[in-house]
Amino acid sequence: MRLRTPILVLALVLALPLAARANALTDNIQKRYESMQQFQADFQQELTNAASGSVEKRSGKIWFKQPSLVRWDTLKPEKETLVVGRNLVWNYFEADKIAMKYRANQVFNSKTMIRFLSGKANLKEDFKVVEQGNEDGFIKVRLIPKEPEPTMVMAYIWVDPKTHMLGRVLIVDFFGNGNQVTLLGLTTDKRADARLFEFTPPPGVQVRDNTKQ
C-alpha cells in the first residue's frame, strides 16, 4: 500500500514534461499556419471501411491560400474537384456531371479533413493532445476530441519537426472508418492563381444546391 503514492507521484512527474511538450507543439503548429499565406502539395488518400476491411486509394493535388481558400483535385481513380471559396463550396464529379453547392461555413464549422489540412482546426481548445513519439521522420500526435462528432471520434496527425506543418492526417469516425491523407512535395513558396479557387459549373452539369440546409 505504501508504494502506491510514490508511484503515482512519479507517474505525474514523468507526465508533466510530455504534456508541456505537447502544448508547445500545438502552439507551434497554430503559429505556423497563422503566419503561412499559401501552400500546395500532392496528396495520397486512403479511405478504409471498417466493416469490410476494404481500402480505397485516391491521389491528386491540393492548394491552400489565405483566407481559407482550398482547391482539392482528385485525379485518380476518378476526377473530382472540391473548391472552397470565400462564400461557397463546390464539389464537382466530372464523370457523373454533378456539382454539389454548399456554404463555406458548412465545411469549416465541423471537424473535417479540410479544417486540419488548412490549419483551421484549433488543436489546443478542441482536443486533448497526446504526443506518441516519432514515426517516419514525423512527430505523431493523437487527438481526442473534447466534443466528439459522428464523423470524428479520434484523429492522428504527423507533424514535421522542422516546419511544424502537417505531413499526414488520419480521421476515424464513429463506425471505425478511416480517412487518411498524406501530403507529398509540400511547398509554400509557389503563388497559386486566384482562379483556382473559383468554380463555374460546365454546361450540362446538374447543380444540387445545399446552401439552405
Secondary structure, DSSP 8 states (H G I E B T S, - for coil): -TTHHHHHHHHHHHHHHHHHHHHHHHHHHHHHHHH--EEEEEEEEEEE-TTT--EEEEEEEEEEETTTEEEEEEEESS-EEEEE-SSEEEEEETTTTEEEEEEHHHHHTS--HHHHHTT-S-HHHHEEEEEEEEETTEEEEEEEESS-BTTBSEEEEEE-TTT--EEEEEEE-TT--EEEEEEEEEESSS---GGGG-----TT-EEEE-TT-
